[in-house]
Amino acid sequence: MNLKAFFAFLSFFLFFPQISPHFWQQKPKKLVMINPDGDVKKVGRKLVEMYERGVTLQFAEQLQKALQAKYNCSVVLTRSTGEVVLPLQNASFSNRSSADFYLSLHVYRQEEPKPKLHLYHLVFNPMVDLAQNGINLLAFIPLYQAHFKNIKQTLSYAKNIKNVLNDDVYKNKLDFYGPFGIPFKPLVGILAPAVAIEVGICQDNYWKHLVDPIVEALKYLDEA
């Protein structure tokens, strides 16, 4: 190291002592990926006046803003208006981005005014899948075993979400069901801890009542 470089290095720590040592200990932001079901070709289920694809996108955009405002995380949506989503495109996007958590959003119409929220995670064979403890990332990973990598953490997140949404605070706002382990196609191929939320609403904009409860339920992402 020449003298000029040495003095520049020394000056950095002499004139900016306030960034050490906590600067180097800052936690990296977690990456949360939200998948609003549907695309330009797949409208999804009919609600009142809108279709599922439009409502899930509005829902996801508000969750994105709320999560980024409250927690130390970055939130990315798997699609925007007018996009076509190819099979397994979202799984590839999530895996290449090394997402820390994946949330898939789904909405259907119901007659009852009180929203119903169902929580799912991916399981094909409970006896086999739930016995897994990670996978060897250096080996070839079959598509239908990708969820093995973080299945324990997925179950932990699902349990925490259940605990929050089953609390007395939210019992008047929604009915919670789950978590259910099922072969849920939108979660296939995703390495990150991944869950799906399916919401039953009687009006197109009733998803707005669920933004705050879901953001609160995901507080464990910030603590992990």
GROMACS elastic network, one bead per residue, 0.5 to 0.9 nm:
[ bonds ]
;  ai    aj funct       b0    kb
    1     4     6  0.82942   500
    1     5     6  0.62728   500
    1     6     6  0.63194   500
    2     5     6  0.54865   500
    2     6     6  0.62182   500
    2     7     6  0.88464   500
    3     7     6  0.61468   500
    3     8     6  0.85102   500
    4     7     6  0.53821   500
    4     8     6  0.62237   500
    4     9     6  0.86765   500
    5     8     6  0.50955   500
    5     9     6  0.61571   500
    5    10     6  0.86198   500
    6     9     6  0.51547   500
    6    10     6  0.61842   500
    6    11     6  0.86031   500
    7    11     6  0.59292   500
    7    12     6  0.85382   500
    8    11     6  0.51338   500
    8    12     6  0.63485   500
    9    12     6  0.53372   500
    9    13     6  0.71577   500
   10    13     6  0.56379   500
   10    14     6  0.63253   500
   10    15     6  0.87727   500
   11    15     6  0.58290   500
   11    16     6  0.80063   500
   12    15     6  0.57041   500
   12    16     6  0.58459   500
   12    17     6  0.80064   500
   13    16     6  0.52911   500
   13    17     6  0.54025   500
   13    18     6  0.88112   500
   13    19     6  0.86532   500
   13    20     6  0.80930   500
   14    17     6  0.60185   500
   15    18     6  0.85811   500
   16    19     6  0.62496   500
   16    20     6  0.79539   500
   17    20     6  0.56361   500
   17    21     6  0.83987   500
   18    21     6  0.79768   500
   18    22     6  0.85154   500
   18    23     6  0.84123   500
   19    22     6  0.63562   500
   19    24     6  0.79292   500
   20    23     6  0.54697   500
   20    24     6  0.68672   500
   20    25     6  0.89419   500
   21    24     6  0.58308   500
   21    25     6  0.69411   500
   22    26     6  0.65279   500
   23    26     6  0.57943   500
   24    27     6  0.87546   500
   27    30     6  0.86273   500
   27    72     6  0.85515   500
   28    72     6  0.83292   500
   28    73     6  0.84074   500
   29    72     6  0.56347   500
   29    74     6  0.62857   500
   29   222     6  0.89372   500
   30    72     6  0.69966   500
   30    74     6  0.60820   500
   30    75     6  0.83795   500
   30    99     6  0.76325   500
   30   100     6  0.59379   500
   30   101     6  0.81233   500
   30   221     6  0.78190   500
   30   222     6  0.78305   500
   31    73     6  0.58728   500
   31    75     6  0.59020   500
   31    76     6  0.74766   500
   31    97     6  0.82789   500
   31    98     6  0.77397   500
   31    99     6  0.50912   500
   31   100     6  0.52516   500
   31   101     6  0.67665   500
   31   102     6  0.87915   500
   32    64     6  0.88240   500
   32    73     6  0.69255   500
   32    74     6  0.60954   500
   32    76     6  0.63489   500
   32    77     6  0.86437   500
   32    99     6  0.60145   500
   32   100     6  0.59090   500
   32   102     6  0.59656   500
   32   103     6  0.76757   500
   32   221     6  0.88629   500
   33    64     6  0.89903   500
   33    74     6  0.84432   500
   33    75     6  0.57164   500
   33    77     6  0.57971   500
   33    78     6  0.68770   500
   33    94     6  0.70099   500
   33    99     6  0.64830   500
   33   100     6  0.79795   500
   33   101     6  0.62712   500
   33   103     6  0.62224   500
   33   104     6  0.84062   500
   34    60     6  0.64983   500
   34    61     6  0.89269   500
   34    63     6  0.85528   500
   34    64     6  0.78113   500
   34    75     6  0.72094   500
   34    76     6  0.62540   500
   34    78     6  0.62163   500
   34    79     6  0.89344   500
   34   101     6  0.85726   500
   34   102     6  0.59790   500
   34   104     6  0.57976   500
   34   105     6  0.73319   500
   35    38     6  0.88224   500
   35    56     6  0.84396   500
   35    57     6  0.83832   500
   35    60     6  0.73902   500
   35    76     6  0.86967   500
   35    77     6  0.58875   500
   35    78     6  0.50930   500
   35    79     6  0.72191   500
   35    90     6  0.77128   500
   35   102     6  0.76248   500
   35   103     6  0.60975   500
   35   105     6  0.59662   500
   35   106     6  0.88653   500
   35   186     6  0.87497   500
   35   196     6  0.89498   500
   36    39     6  0.85145   500
   36    52     6  0.89243   500
   36    53     6  0.69948   500
   36    54     6  0.86391   500
   36    55     6  0.84119   500
   36    57     6  0.51547   500
   36    58     6  0.84343   500
   36    59     6  0.76997   500
   36    60     6  0.59460   500
   36    61     6  0.88912   500
   36    77     6  0.73874   500
   36    78     6  0.71509   500
   36    79     6  0.72962   500
   36    80     6  0.89326   500
   36   103     6  0.86543   500
   36   104     6  0.61862   500
   36   105     6  0.50292   500
   36   106     6  0.69032   500
   37    42     6  0.86337   500
   37    43     6  0.88289   500
   37    44     6  0.76694   500
   37    52     6  0.73453   500
   37    53     6  0.58374   500
   37    54     6  0.89370   500
   37    56     6  0.61607   500
   37    57     6  0.76413   500
   37   104     6  0.69064   500
   37   105     6  0.58515   500
   37   106     6  0.57343   500
   37   107     6  0.83556   500
   37   186     6  0.83638   500
   38    41     6  0.76504   500
   38    42     6  0.50505   500
   38    43     6  0.57220   500
   38    44     6  0.59260   500
   38    52     6  0.70303   500
   38    54     6  0.80465   500
   38    56     6  0.79049   500
   38    57     6  0.85197   500
   38    79     6  0.89065   500
   38    84     6  0.86856   500
   38    85     6  0.79028   500
   38   106     6  0.87509   500
   39    42     6  0.50247   500
   39    43     6  0.64560   500
   39    44     6  0.84823   500
   39    53     6  0.62156   500
   39    54     6  0.86835   500
   39    79     6  0.75649   500
   39    80     6  0.82119   500
   39    81     6  0.75136   500
   39    82     6  0.69299   500
   39    83     6  0.58822   500
   39    84     6  0.54089   500
   39    85     6  0.60886   500
   40    43     6  0.68125   500
   40    53     6  0.81070   500
   40    81     6  0.71693   500
   40    82     6  0.50305   500
   40    83     6  0.55614   500
   40    84     6  0.55422   500
   40    85     6  0.81658   500
   41    82     6  0.86678   500
   41    83     6  0.84374   500
   41    84     6  0.65911   500
   41    85     6  0.85928   500
   42    53     6  0.72874   500
   42    84     6  0.83997   500
   42    85     6  0.88930   500
   43    46     6  0.80869   500
   43    51     6  0.59340   500
   43    52     6  0.62096   500
   43    53     6  0.51865   500
   43    54     6  0.77840   500
   44    51     6  0.61128   500
   44    53     6  0.57792   500
   44    54     6  0.89802   500
   44   107     6  0.87887   500
   44   108     6  0.88494   500
   45    50     6  0.89601   500
   45    51     6  0.57571   500
   45    52     6  0.51913   500
   45    53     6  0.80319   500
   45   107     6  0.77758   500
   45   108     6  0.62961   500
   45   109     6  0.79126   500
   46    49     6  0.75387   500
   46    50     6  0.64655   500
   46    52     6  0.62861   500
   46   108     6  0.74382   500
   46   109     6  0.72361   500
   47    50     6  0.55716   500
   47    51     6  0.54782   500
   47    52     6  0.66746   500
   47    55     6  0.88127   500
   47   107     6  0.83211   500
   47   108     6  0.63419   500
   47   110     6  0.83456   500
   47   201     6  0.82792   500
   47   202     6  0.78744   500
   47   203     6  0.74839   500
   47   204     6  0.64193   500
   48    51     6  0.77934   500
   48   109     6  0.72575   500
   48   202     6  0.75875   500
   48   203     6  0.62825   500
   48   204     6  0.60536   500
   49   203     6  0.86646   500
   49   204     6  0.70576   500
   50    53     6  0.83997   500
   50    54     6  0.67181   500
   50    55     6  0.70312   500
   50   204     6  0.65985   500
   51    54     6  0.57943   500
   51    55     6  0.66072   500
   51    56     6  0.88200   500
   51   108     6  0.89053   500
   51   204     6  0.85523   500
   52    55     6  0.52522   500
   52    56     6  0.59470   500
   52    57     6  0.84925   500
   52   106     6  0.72745   500
   52   107     6  0.58664   500
   52   108     6  0.69049   500
   52   109     6  0.89939   500
   53    56     6  0.53936   500
   53    57     6  0.62831   500
   53    58     6  0.88452   500
   53   106     6  0.85307   500
   53   107     6  0.85876   500
   54    57     6  0.52870   500
   54    58     6  0.64010   500
   54    59     6  0.86418   500
   54    81     6  0.83472   500
   55    58     6  0.51704   500
   55    59     6  0.60373   500
   55    60     6  0.85317   500
   55   106     6  0.88799   500
   55   107     6  0.74504   500
   55   204     6  0.68745   500
   55   205     6  0.76546   500
   55   207     6  0.80437   500
   56    60     6  0.59642   500
   56    61     6  0.85385   500
   56   105     6  0.61793   500
   56   106     6  0.63409   500
   56   107     6  0.66263   500
   56   207     6  0.86833   500
   57    60     6  0.50453   500
   57    61     6  0.61210   500
   57    62     6  0.86823   500
   57    77     6  0.86817   500
   57    79     6  0.82472   500
   57    80     6  0.74784   500
   57    81     6  0.79531   500
   57   105     6  0.86669   500
   58    61     6  0.52148   500
   58    62     6  0.63893   500
   58    63     6  0.86996   500
   58   207     6  0.89184   500
   59    62     6  0.54206   500
   59    63     6  0.62921   500
   59    64     6  0.86605   500
   59   105     6  0.80874   500
   59   205     6  0.89048   500
   59   207     6  0.64911   500
   59   208     6  0.72288   500
   59   210     6  0.89534   500
   59   211     6  0.76127   500
   60    63     6  0.50347   500
   60    64     6  0.60100   500
   60    65     6  0.87196   500
   60    77     6  0.72105   500
   60   105     6  0.73856   500
   61    64     6  0.50267   500
   61    65     6  0.64237   500
   61    66     6  0.87212   500
   61    77     6  0.77063   500
   62    65     6  0.52229   500
   62    66     6  0.61521   500
   62    67     6  0.85372   500
   62   208     6  0.83108   500
   62   211     6  0.71731   500
   63    66     6  0.50706   500
   63    67     6  0.58765   500
   63    68     6  0.83794   500
   63    75     6  0.87525   500
   63   211     6  0.60359   500
   63   212     6  0.83781   500
   63   214     6  0.81108   500
   63   215     6  0.70732   500
   64    67     6  0.54054   500
   64    68     6  0.61756   500
   64    69     6  0.85277   500
   64    74     6  0.84102   500
   64    75     6  0.55836   500
   64    76     6  0.72667   500
   64    77     6  0.77628   500
   65    68     6  0.53867   500
   65    69     6  0.60944   500
   65    70     6  0.87013   500
   65    75     6  0.81425   500
   66    69     6  0.51296   500
   66    70     6  0.61915   500
   66    71     6  0.84678   500
   66   211     6  0.77916   500
   66   212     6  0.79287   500
   66   215     6  0.69533   500
   67    70     6  0.52755   500
   67    71     6  0.57409   500
   67    72     6  0.83304   500
   67    73     6  0.72811   500
   67    74     6  0.82258   500
   67    75     6  0.73502   500
   67   215     6  0.60719   500
   67   218     6  0.84284   500
   67   219     6  0.89916   500
   68    71     6  0.55537   500
   68    72     6  0.66959   500
   68    73     6  0.57461   500
   68    74     6  0.61220   500
   68    75     6  0.65620   500
   69    72     6  0.80626   500
   69    73     6  0.87210   500
   70    73     6  0.85996   500
   70   215     6  0.82532   500
   70   219     6  0.88963   500
   71    74     6  0.86756   500
   71   219     6  0.76004   500
   71   221     6  0.83548   500
   71   222     6  0.60142   500
   72   222     6  0.63721   500
   73   221     6  0.84736   500
   73   222     6  0.74220   500
   76    79     6  0.88384   500
   77    80     6  0.73393   500
   78    85     6  0.86225   500
   78    89     6  0.88608   500
   78    90     6  0.62578   500
   78    93     6  0.76890   500
   78    94     6  0.84217   500
   79    82     6  0.84919   500
   79    83     6  0.63325   500
   79    84     6  0.81785   500
   79    85     6  0.74776   500
   79    90     6  0.87380   500
   80    83     6  0.60041   500
   85    88     6  0.83511   500
   85    89     6  0.63778   500
   85    90     6  0.75841   500
   86    89     6  0.52536   500
   86    90     6  0.80284   500
   87    90     6  0.78184   500
   87    91     6  0.87930   500
   88    91     6  0.51814   500
   88    92     6  0.62846   500
   88    93     6  0.86293   500
   88   186     6  0.83054   500
   88   188     6  0.76968   500
   88   189     6  0.71654   500
   88   190     6  0.89626   500
   89    92     6  0.51882   500
   89    93     6  0.61396   500
   89    94     6  0.86450   500
   90    94     6  0.60515   500
   90    95     6  0.85073   500
   90   186     6  0.84463   500
   90   187     6  0.89766   500
   90   189     6  0.88977   500
   90   190     6  0.82276   500
   91    94     6  0.51464   500
   91    95     6  0.60818   500
   91    96     6  0.85124   500
   91   186     6  0.84890   500
   91   187     6  0.75678   500
   91   188     6  0.71527   500
   91   189     6  0.54530   500
   91   191     6  0.79182   500
   92    95     6  0.51947   500
   92    96     6  0.59925   500
   92    97     6  0.83909   500
   92   189     6  0.77680   500
   92   190     6  0.75991   500
   93    96     6  0.53616   500
   93    97     6  0.60799   500
   93    98     6  0.85985   500
   93    99     6  0.87582   500
   94    97     6  0.51804   500
   94    98     6  0.61271   500
   94    99     6  0.54368   500
   94   100     6  0.88388   500
   94   101     6  0.88571   500
   94   102     6  0.75709   500
   94   190     6  0.67531   500
   94   191     6  0.78052   500
   94   192     6  0.75219   500
   95    98     6  0.50651   500
   95    99     6  0.65061   500
   95   189     6  0.85351   500
   95   190     6  0.64359   500
   95   191     6  0.61118   500
   95   192     6  0.72335   500
   96    99     6  0.79713   500
   98   191     6  0.83129   500
   98   192     6  0.73876   500
   99   102     6  0.69055   500
   99   191     6  0.83593   500
   99   192     6  0.59822   500
   99   193     6  0.85829   500
  100   192     6  0.56884   500
  100   193     6  0.68320   500
  100   194     6  0.89153   500
  100   221     6  0.85863   500
  101   154     6  0.86104   500
  101   192     6  0.55419   500
  101   193     6  0.51522   500
  101   194     6  0.58708   500
  101   195     6  0.83664   500
  101   221     6  0.80109   500
  102   187     6  0.85113   500
  102   190     6  0.80400   500
  102   192     6  0.63930   500
  102   193     6  0.62485   500
  102   195     6  0.64761   500
  102   196     6  0.82720   500
  103   187     6  0.87891   500
  103   193     6  0.87859   500
  103   194     6  0.58896   500
  103   195     6  0.52935   500
  103   196     6  0.55395   500
  103   197     6  0.73273   500
  104   186     6  0.71613   500
  104   187     6  0.75839   500
  104   194     6  0.78992   500
  104   195     6  0.64568   500
  104   197     6  0.61870   500
  104   198     6  0.83269   500
  105   196     6  0.59781   500
  105   197     6  0.51892   500
  105   198     6  0.60775   500
  105   199     6  0.80011   500
  106   196     6  0.75470   500
  106   197     6  0.61289   500
  106   199     6  0.62242   500
  106   200     6  0.87832   500
  107   197     6  0.83447   500
  107   198     6  0.54467   500
  107   200     6  0.59020   500
  107   201     6  0.73462   500
  107   207     6  0.84989   500
  108   198     6  0.75182   500
  108   199     6  0.62617   500
  108   201     6  0.64468   500
  108   202     6  0.85515   500
  109   199     6  0.84151   500
  109   200     6  0.54935   500
  109   201     6  0.52082   500
  109   202     6  0.55995   500
  109   203     6  0.75916   500
  109   204     6  0.82444   500
  110   113     6  0.78827   500
  110   115     6  0.82988   500
  110   116     6  0.87343   500
  110   200     6  0.55942   500
  110   201     6  0.54445   500
  110   202     6  0.50155   500
  110   203     6  0.84790   500
  111   114     6  0.89091   500
  111   200     6  0.87936   500
  111   201     6  0.75692   500
  111   202     6  0.52948   500
  111   203     6  0.88415   500
  112   115     6  0.73592   500
  112   116     6  0.88233   500
  112   200     6  0.86372   500
  112   201     6  0.75461   500
  112   202     6  0.62209   500
  113   201     6  0.69568   500
  113   202     6  0.55952   500
  113   203     6  0.80747   500
  113   206     6  0.88461   500
  114   172     6  0.81274   500
  114   173     6  0.67182   500
  114   174     6  0.57691   500
  114   175     6  0.71468   500
  114   200     6  0.85009   500
  114   201     6  0.73092   500
  114   202     6  0.78964   500
  115   173     6  0.72240   500
  115   175     6  0.63499   500
  115   176     6  0.87582   500
  115   199     6  0.67498   500
  115   200     6  0.54237   500
  115   201     6  0.50535   500
  115   202     6  0.74566   500
  115   206     6  0.75501   500
  115   207     6  0.80574   500
  115   209     6  0.84569   500
  115   210     6  0.82827   500
  116   174     6  0.56816   500
  116   176     6  0.60526   500
  116   177     6  0.75885   500
  116   198     6  0.81302   500
  116   199     6  0.55564   500
  116   201     6  0.69997   500
  117   174     6  0.68519   500
  117   175     6  0.60818   500
  117   177     6  0.61774   500
  117   178     6  0.85710   500
  117   197     6  0.66913   500
  117   198     6  0.58314   500
  117   200     6  0.65121   500
  117   210     6  0.87849   500
  118   175     6  0.84929   500
  118   176     6  0.60654   500
  118   178     6  0.58713   500
  118   179     6  0.71686   500
  118   180     6  0.81373   500
  118   196     6  0.81142   500
  118   197     6  0.56670   500
  118   198     6  0.50924   500
  118   199     6  0.63172   500
  118   200     6  0.84048   500
  119   158     6  0.75666   500
  119   161     6  0.86450   500
  119   162     6  0.81891   500
  119   176     6  0.79123   500
  119   177     6  0.64124   500
  119   178     6  0.51471   500
  119   180     6  0.63308   500
  119   181     6  0.88940   500
  119   195     6  0.69705   500
  119   196     6  0.58198   500
  119   198     6  0.66098   500
  119   199     6  0.89370   500
  120   158     6  0.81158   500
  120   178     6  0.67950   500
  120   179     6  0.52722   500
  120   181     6  0.58360   500
  120   182     6  0.68643   500
  120   184     6  0.76700   500
  120   194     6  0.89102   500
  120   195     6  0.56130   500
  120   196     6  0.50344   500
  120   197     6  0.64564   500
  120   198     6  0.80821   500
  121   151     6  0.89439   500
  121   154     6  0.73731   500
  121   155     6  0.78014   500
  121   158     6  0.77420   500
  121   179     6  0.70274   500
  121   180     6  0.62452   500
  121   182     6  0.64542   500
  121   183     6  0.81301   500
  121   184     6  0.72586   500
  121   187     6  0.75371   500
  121   193     6  0.89585   500
  121   194     6  0.65451   500
  121   196     6  0.62785   500
  122   147     6  0.71458   500
  122   151     6  0.85604   500
  122   180     6  0.83768   500
  122   181     6  0.54733   500
  122   182     6  0.53597   500
  122   183     6  0.54255   500
  122   184     6  0.56571   500
  122   185     6  0.81638   500
  122   186     6  0.89739   500
  122   187     6  0.62091   500
  122   188     6  0.72157   500
  122   194     6  0.77507   500
  122   195     6  0.73956   500
  122   196     6  0.87210   500
  123   126     6  0.60941   500
  123   128     6  0.89935   500
  123   129     6  0.62293   500
  123   130     6  0.77836   500
  123   147     6  0.82478   500
  123   180     6  0.87659   500
  123   181     6  0.50081   500
  123   183     6  0.52375   500
  123   184     6  0.76480   500
  124   128     6  0.82919   500
  124   129     6  0.68431   500
  124   144     6  0.82425   500
  124   181     6  0.79620   500
  124   182     6  0.63352   500
  124   184     6  0.85287   500
  125   128     6  0.54290   500
  125   129     6  0.55939   500
  125   130     6  0.79610   500
  125   182     6  0.85798   500
  125   183     6  0.84430   500
  126   129     6  0.52216   500
  126   130     6  0.55037   500
  126   131     6  0.79528   500
  126   181     6  0.76872   500
  126   182     6  0.87504   500
  127   130     6  0.61419   500
  127   131     6  0.65870   500
  128   131     6  0.54034   500
  128   132     6  0.69337   500
  129   132     6  0.56205   500
  129   145     6  0.82539   500
  129   147     6  0.85315   500
  129   148     6  0.67021   500
  129   151     6  0.79563   500
  130   133     6  0.82505   500
  130   148     6  0.81971   500
  130   151     6  0.71856   500
  130   152     6  0.78216   500
  132   135     6  0.78998   500
  132   148     6  0.60089   500
  132   149     6  0.80881   500
  132   151     6  0.74006   500
  132   152     6  0.81104   500
  133   148     6  0.69928   500
  133   149     6  0.71170   500
  133   150     6  0.78735   500
  133   151     6  0.75143   500
  133   152     6  0.71267   500
  134   137     6  0.89284   500
  134   147     6  0.86992   500
  134   148     6  0.55032   500
  134   150     6  0.61498   500
  134   151     6  0.73922   500
  134   152     6  0.82035   500
  135   138     6  0.88374   500
  135   139     6  0.83927   500
  135   141     6  0.80349   500
  135   145     6  0.85314   500
  135   146     6  0.81604   500
  135   148     6  0.62998   500
  135   149     6  0.51056   500
  135   150     6  0.86083   500
  136   139     6  0.55672   500
  136   140     6  0.81746   500
  136   141     6  0.79489   500
  136   149     6  0.81758   500
  137   140     6  0.73736   500
  137   141     6  0.72316   500
  137   149     6  0.83891   500
  138   141     6  0.85551   500
  141   144     6  0.82943   500
  141   145     6  0.65598   500
  141   146     6  0.64451   500
  142   145     6  0.53928   500
  142   146     6  0.67078   500
  142   189     6  0.84171   500
  143   146     6  0.56659   500
  143   147     6  0.86854   500
  143   188     6  0.72016   500
  143   189     6  0.50721   500
  143   190     6  0.84792   500
  144   147     6  0.73405   500
  144   148     6  0.87665   500
  144   188     6  0.63464   500
  144   189     6  0.60716   500
  145   148     6  0.54709   500
  145   149     6  0.79634   500
  145   188     6  0.84521   500
  145   189     6  0.72419   500
  145   191     6  0.88035   500
  146   149     6  0.61239   500
  146   150     6  0.84645   500
  146   188     6  0.75017   500
  146   189     6  0.51110   500
  146   190     6  0.58061   500
  146   191     6  0.51089   500
  146   192     6  0.85760   500
  147   150     6  0.60826   500
  147   151     6  0.58378   500
  147   154     6  0.87140   500
  147   187     6  0.82665   500
  147   188     6  0.73933   500
  147   189     6  0.66521   500
  147   190     6  0.59196   500
  147   191     6  0.52965   500
  147   192     6  0.72596   500
  147   193     6  0.74380   500
  147   194     6  0.79894   500
  148   151     6  0.51249   500
  148   152     6  0.82195   500
  148   191     6  0.76249   500
  149   152     6  0.82552   500
  149   153     6  0.89905   500
  149   191     6  0.60238   500
  149   192     6  0.75483   500
  149   193     6  0.82844   500
  150   153     6  0.53040   500
  150   154     6  0.60872   500
  150   155     6  0.86971   500
  150   191     6  0.66962   500
  150   192     6  0.61595   500
  150   193     6  0.53465   500
  150   194     6  0.84645   500
  151   155     6  0.61864   500
  151   156     6  0.85703   500
  151   191     6  0.89482   500
  151   192     6  0.86578   500
  151   193     6  0.65819   500
  151   194     6  0.84645   500
  152   155     6  0.51981   500
  152   156     6  0.62478   500
  152   157     6  0.87734   500
  152   193     6  0.83513   500
  153   157     6  0.61370   500
  153   158     6  0.84544   500
  153   192     6  0.89408   500
  153   193     6  0.60530   500
  153   194     6  0.89478   500
  154   157     6  0.52111   500
  154   158     6  0.61125   500
  154   159     6  0.85985   500
  154   192     6  0.81504   500
  154   194     6  0.59277   500
  154   195     6  0.71165   500
  155   159     6  0.60870   500
  155   160     6  0.85944   500
  155   179     6  0.86038   500
  155   193     6  0.82953   500
  155   195     6  0.89900   500
  156   159     6  0.51573   500
  156   160     6  0.62578   500
  156   161     6  0.86745   500
  157   160     6  0.50756   500
  157   161     6  0.61174   500
  157   162     6  0.85550   500
  157   193     6  0.79380   500
  157   194     6  0.87416   500
  157   195     6  0.84672   500
  157   218     6  0.79932   500
  157   220     6  0.72994   500
  157   221     6  0.80845   500
  158   161     6  0.51198   500
  158   162     6  0.61756   500
  158   163     6  0.86706   500
  158   178     6  0.86004   500
  158   179     6  0.62798   500
  158   194     6  0.89395   500
  158   195     6  0.72186   500
  159   162     6  0.50746   500
  159   163     6  0.62220   500
  159   164     6  0.88181   500
  159   179     6  0.73751   500
  160   163     6  0.50538   500
  160   164     6  0.63850   500
  160   165     6  0.87232   500
  160   217     6  0.71048   500
  160   218     6  0.80770   500
  160   219     6  0.89940   500
  160   220     6  0.72609   500
  161   164     6  0.53114   500
  161   165     6  0.61718   500
  161   166     6  0.84251   500
  161   179     6  0.87884   500
  161   214     6  0.79860   500
  161   216     6  0.85801   500
  161   218     6  0.65600   500
  161   219     6  0.87753   500
  161   220     6  0.84186   500
  162   165     6  0.52680   500
  162   166     6  0.58194   500
  162   167     6  0.84834   500
  162   176     6  0.76871   500
  162   177     6  0.82813   500
  162   178     6  0.72836   500
  162   179     6  0.70766   500
  162   217     6  0.77897   500
  163   166     6  0.53660   500
  163   167     6  0.64073   500
  163   217     6  0.80903   500
  164   167     6  0.53793   500
  164   168     6  0.89335   500
  164   169     6  0.86192   500
  164   170     6  0.81635   500
  164   213     6  0.80947   500
  164   214     6  0.88346   500
  164   216     6  0.73956   500
  164   217     6  0.53411   500
  164   218     6  0.88051   500
  165   168     6  0.82446   500
  165   169     6  0.80309   500
  165   170     6  0.59710   500
  165   171     6  0.75579   500
  165   174     6  0.82488   500
  165   175     6  0.85545   500
  165   176     6  0.66338   500
  165   213     6  0.68293   500
  165   214     6  0.78392   500
  165   216     6  0.85681   500
  165   217     6  0.65331   500
  166   169     6  0.81255   500
  166   170     6  0.67528   500
  166   171     6  0.65400   500
  166   175     6  0.82328   500
  166   176     6  0.65556   500
  166   177     6  0.89751   500
  167   170     6  0.58777   500
  167   171     6  0.65675   500
  168   171     6  0.51555   500
  168   172     6  0.77022   500
  169   172     6  0.73500   500
  169   173     6  0.81838   500
  170   173     6  0.51151   500
  170   174     6  0.62631   500
  170   175     6  0.83597   500
  170   213     6  0.71280   500
  171   174     6  0.56685   500
  171   175     6  0.64743   500
  171   176     6  0.81492   500
  172   175     6  0.79341   500
  173   209     6  0.73911   500
  173   210     6  0.79901   500
  173   213     6  0.87765   500
  174   209     6  0.86569   500
  174   210     6  0.79175   500
  177   180     6  0.81212   500
  178   181     6  0.85685   500
  179   195     6  0.89627   500
  181   184     6  0.82601   500
  183   187     6  0.83191   500
  183   188     6  0.80478   500
  184   187     6  0.58991   500
  184   188     6  0.69925   500
  184   196     6  0.84340   500
  185   188     6  0.53471   500
  186   189     6  0.87125   500
  186   196     6  0.80888   500
  187   190     6  0.60701   500
  187   194     6  0.67427   500
  187   195     6  0.72997   500
  187   196     6  0.75347   500
  188   191     6  0.89305   500
  190   193     6  0.78023   500
  190   194     6  0.71636   500
  191   194     6  0.79867   500
  199   207     6  0.77261   500
  199   210     6  0.89295   500
  200   207     6  0.87295   500
  201   204     6  0.70472   500
  201   205     6  0.82615   500
  201   206     6  0.59720   500
  201   207     6  0.69961   500
  202   205     6  0.87054   500
  202   206     6  0.70804   500
  203   206     6  0.54112   500
  203   207     6  0.83511   500
  204   207     6  0.73029   500
  205   208     6  0.60325   500
  205   209     6  0.84177   500
  206   209     6  0.57762   500
  206   210     6  0.77002   500
  207   210     6  0.53584   500
  207   211     6  0.69740   500
  208   211     6  0.56043   500
  208   212     6  0.81911   500
  209   212     6  0.70781   500
  209   213     6  0.78754   500
  210   213     6  0.53754   500
  210   214     6  0.61129   500
  210   215     6  0.85429   500
  211   214     6  0.53745   500
  211   215     6  0.61311   500
  211   216     6  0.86245   500
  212   215     6  0.51125   500
  212   216     6  0.61193   500
  212   217     6  0.85282   500
  213   216     6  0.51144   500
  213   217     6  0.60773   500
  213   218     6  0.87451   500
  214   218     6  0.62639   500
  214   219     6  0.89078   500
  215   218     6  0.52402   500
  215   219     6  0.67292   500
  216   219     6  0.53771   500
  216   220     6  0.86759   500
  217   220     6  0.73548   500
  218   221     6  0.57376   500
  218   222     6  0.77977   500
  219   222     6  0.55621   500
  219   223     6  0.68213   500
  220   224     6  0.59718   500
  221   224     6  0.54152   500
